[in-house]
Amino acid sequence: MKYPTLFLLLLGIVTSYSPEELQQMYREKKIEYNMNFPRSRTDEKDHFLEFCNFANMVEKHNREDGSEWQGEINEFAMMTEAERNRYRGLNISSPLEKMKGRISVKKRKVVADLRAESDSVDYTDKLPPVKNQGYCGSCWTFGAVAPLEYQLGRKTKTITALSEQQYLDCVYESGTWDGCRGGWPGDCYDWTKQNRHMIATLEDYPYMGRDSECRKDVKSAIKGYKVKGYRMIPRSATDVFSAVSDPKIGVLVGAVGVLDTFFSYKLGS
């Protein structure tokens, strides 16, 4: 199938690539990310135009502002804005009230008194490989699971992958909220605490990338340990770094506001 350069001319897209280069890249990326399936002409046009915008955004950023971080033309380039928005899975509308009082003066002081022992820390050897949330706004479950995996590994000296799917299915089970539409990591810890400190392994409760029926007929991977709750860390670089550099705390949950350019992130800081 050919994608006429007329698409570009009609909408007045300012391009860093030639129309031919964009068409070639689009065909290659469709194959690379297994998106080479039939679409209607209108749908194909929308995706191709979005790809052109994304590709030119990445090229412009890397050329003008790439000294701090670099972008790439990745899987998100193949999606429309509406499709990318499904990956924005943090929902803080209801938990805002819960957060009040989580940061006491005493807790602020404890965190602030921690001292960094080095300029950087690396906990990747204590965690499972990087996971993929797929086409579901379940980032809140992945954020919640990672600190538990770290703490479990720190105690047992073994790496155990825990189940994001159990949180996706169970945390908002009693309501009408679909977990793929977002959630709050703290609610995961509250659920585990209220359910006899339950969280299954990824092997026992595999990830499906869609909200399904809650299962509790699996053994807990943290048997013998308790999740007492969570606390918020003051929003300053010093406090966050102090907490991360303390191996007893280690991995944190970080909520990030995702702008369009962030979807292209490859490396850097």
C-alpha positions in Angstrom: 0.0 0.0 0.0 1.3 3.5 -0.9 0.8 6.6 1.3 0.6 9.6 -0.9 2.7 12.6 -0.1 -0.5 14.6 -0.5 -1.3 13.8 3.1 1.7 15.9 4.1 1.0 18.8 1.8 -2.7 19.1 2.7 -2.0 19.4 6.4 1.0 21.6 6.1 3.3 19.5 8.2 6.7 20.9 8.6 9.0 17.9 7.9 12.6 17.2 8.8 12.4 14.1 6.5 11.4 13.8 2.9 8.0 12.3 2.1 9.7 9.3 0.7 11.8 8.8 3.8 8.7 9.0 6.0 6.8 6.5 3.9 9.7 4.1 4.0 10.2 4.4 7.8 6.5 4.0 8.3 6.4 0.7 6.4 9.5 -0.6 8.3 8.1 0.4 11.7 4.8 -1.3 10.9 6.6 -4.5 10.4 9.0 -4.1 13.3 6.1 -3.5 15.8 3.8 -6.1 14.2 1.3 -3.4 13.1 1.3 -4.4 9.4 -2.4 -5.3 9.4 -5.2 -4.0 7.1 -6.8 -0.6 8.0 -9.4 1.5 6.4 -8.1 4.3 4.3 -9.1 6.9 6.8 -7.6 5.0 9.7 -4.4 4.5 7.8 -4.2 8.2 7.0 -4.6 9.1 10.7 -1.9 6.8 11.8 0.5 7.8 9.0 0.0 11.5 9.8 0.6 10.9 13.5 3.8 8.9 12.6 5.0 11.9 10.5 4.5 14.3 13.4 6.1 12.0 15.9 9.2 11.3 13.7 9.7 14.9 13.0 9.3 15.8 16.7 12.0 13.3 17.6 14.4 14.5 15.0 13.9 18.1 16.0 14.3 17.3 19.7 17.5 15.3 19.2 19.0 18.0 16.9 18.1 21.0 19.1 17.8 19.7 22.7 19.3 16.2 22.6 22.2 17.0 25.0 20.2 16.0 28.1 18.1 13.1 26.7 17.6 11.4 23.4 14.4 10.3 21.8 13.7 7.6 19.3 11.0 6.6 16.8 9.5 3.7 18.8 6.2 1.8 19.1 4.3 4.9 20.3 5.1 6.6 16.9 2.7 4.1 15.4 -0.3 5.2 17.5 -2.7 8.1 17.4 -2.8 10.5 20.3 -6.0 8.8 21.6 -4.2 5.4 21.6 -1.2 6.7 23.4 -3.4 8.3 26.1 -4.5 4.8 27.1 -1.0 4.3 28.6 -1.4 7.2 30.9 -2.6 5.1 33.8 -2.2 7.2 36.9 -5.4 8.3 38.5 -5.1 10.6 41.6 -8.6 12.0 41.7 -9.8 9.8 44.6 -6.5 9.1 46.4 -5.8 12.9 46.9 -7.8 12.8 50.1 -6.0 9.7 51.3 -2.7 11.4 50.8 -3.5 14.1 53.3 -1.7 13.3 56.5 0.6 10.7 54.9 3.5 13.1 55.3 3.8 14.0 58.9 6.5 16.4 60.2 8.2 13.5 61.9 8.3 11.4 58.7 9.7 14.4 56.7 12.5 14.7 59.3 13.3 11.0 59.1 13.6 11.0 55.3 15.6 14.3 55.3 18.1 12.9 57.8 19.2 10.1 55.5 22.6 10.6 53.9 23.6 9.6 50.5 26.7 7.4 50.4 27.5 7.8 46.7 26.5 9.8 43.7 24.5 6.9 42.2 22.9 3.6 43.0 21.9 0.7 40.8 19.3 -1.9 42.0 18.7 -3.6 38.7 20.5 -6.8 39.8 17.9 -7.1 42.6 14.9 -6.8 40.3 13.2 -8.9 37.5 13.8 -7.8 33.9 11.9 -4.7 32.7 8.2 -5.5 32.0 5.7 -4.2 29.5 2.3 -3.1 30.5 0.9 -3.5 27.0 -2.2 -1.8 25.7 -3.6 -1.0 29.2 -3.2 2.0 31.5 -1.9 -0.3 34.3 1.3 1.6 35.1 0.1 2.1 38.7 0.3 -1.6 39.3 3.8 -1.9 37.9 4.8 1.0 40.0 3.4 -0.6 43.1 5.0 -4.0 42.4 8.6 -2.9 41.8 9.3 -1.8 45.4 7.8 -5.0 46.8 10.0 -7.0 44.5 13.0 -5.1 45.7 12.1 -5.5 49.4 11.4 -9.2 48.9 14.7 -9.7 47.1 16.6 -7.6 49.8 15.3 -9.9 52.5 15.5 -13.3 50.7 18.5 -12.7 48.3 16.4 -14.0 45.4 14.7 -12.2 42.6 10.9 -12.8 42.4 8.6 -11.3 39.9 5.3 -10.4 41.4 1.8 -10.1 39.8 0.6 -6.8 38.5 -2.4 -8.6 37.1 -3.7 -9.5 40.6 -3.7 -5.8 41.5 -5.3 -4.9 38.2 -8.1 -7.4 38.8 -8.6 -7.0 42.5 -7.9 -3.5 43.8 -11.0 -1.9 42.4 -13.0 -5.1 42.2 -15.9 -3.8 44.3 -16.6 -0.8 42.1 -17.2 -0.2 38.4 -13.7 1.2 37.7 -11.7 -0.6 35.0 -8.1 -0.8 36.2 -6.8 -0.3 32.6 -8.2 3.3 33.0 -5.8 4.0 35.8 -5.3 3.7 39.5 -3.2 4.7 42.5 -0.2 2.6 43.7 -1.0 3.2 47.3 -4.3 1.4 46.9 -2.4 -1.7 46.0 -0.6 -1.7 49.3 -3.8 -1.1 51.1 -5.4 -4.1 49.3 -2.5 -6.4 50.2 -2.6 -5.3 53.8 -6.4 -5.9 54.0 -6.1 -9.3 52.3 -3.8 -11.1 54.7 -0.7 -9.6 53.0 -1.5 -11.2 49.7 0.4 -10.7 46.5 1.0 -13.6 44.1 4.0 -14.3 41.9 3.9 -13.4 38.2 4.2 -17.1 37.4 1.1 -18.0 39.5 -0.9 -15.0 38.3 0.3 -14.1 34.8 -0.2 -10.7 33.3 -2.9 -10.4 30.6 -3.1 -6.6 30.1 -6.8 -6.3 30.7 -9.0 -6.0 33.8 -10.4 -9.4 34.7 -12.0 -11.3 37.5 -10.1 -11.1 40.8 -8.5 -14.3 42.0 -7.4 -15.0 45.5 -6.9 -18.8 45.1 -3.1 -18.5 44.8 -0.5 -18.5 47.5 1.1 -15.2 48.6 4.7 -14.7 47.5 5.5 -12.7 50.6 4.4 -15.2 53.2 6.1 -14.4 56.4 6.2 -10.7 55.7 3.8 -7.9 56.2 2.9 -4.8 54.2 2.3 -2.3 56.8 1.4 0.6 54.5 3.2 3.3 52.6 4.3 6.9 53.1 4.9 9.9 50.8 8.3 11.4 50.4 8.6 15.2 50.2 8.8 16.4 46.6 12.5 17.5 46.5 15.4 16.0 44.7 17.4 15.9 47.9 14.8 13.9 49.8 14.1 11.5 46.9 17.8 10.8 46.4 18.4 10.3 50.1 15.6 7.8 50.2 16.7 5.9 47.1 20.3 5.8 48.3 19.3 4.1 51.5 19.3 0.3 50.7 16.6 -0.2 53.3 14.2 1.9 51.2 15.8 1.5 47.8 13.2 1.4 45.0 10.4 4.0 45.1 7.2 4.5 43.2 7.4 7.7 41.1 4.5 9.4 39.4 5.5 11.1 36.2 3.4 13.5 34.2 3.9 12.2 30.6 4.1 14.9 28.0 4.0 14.0 24.3 7.8 14.1 23.9 8.3 11.7 26.7 6.7 8.9 24.6 9.9 9.0 22.5 12.3 8.7 25.4 15.3 6.5 24.7 18.2 7.4 27.1 19.6 10.3 29.1 18.3 12.3 32.1 
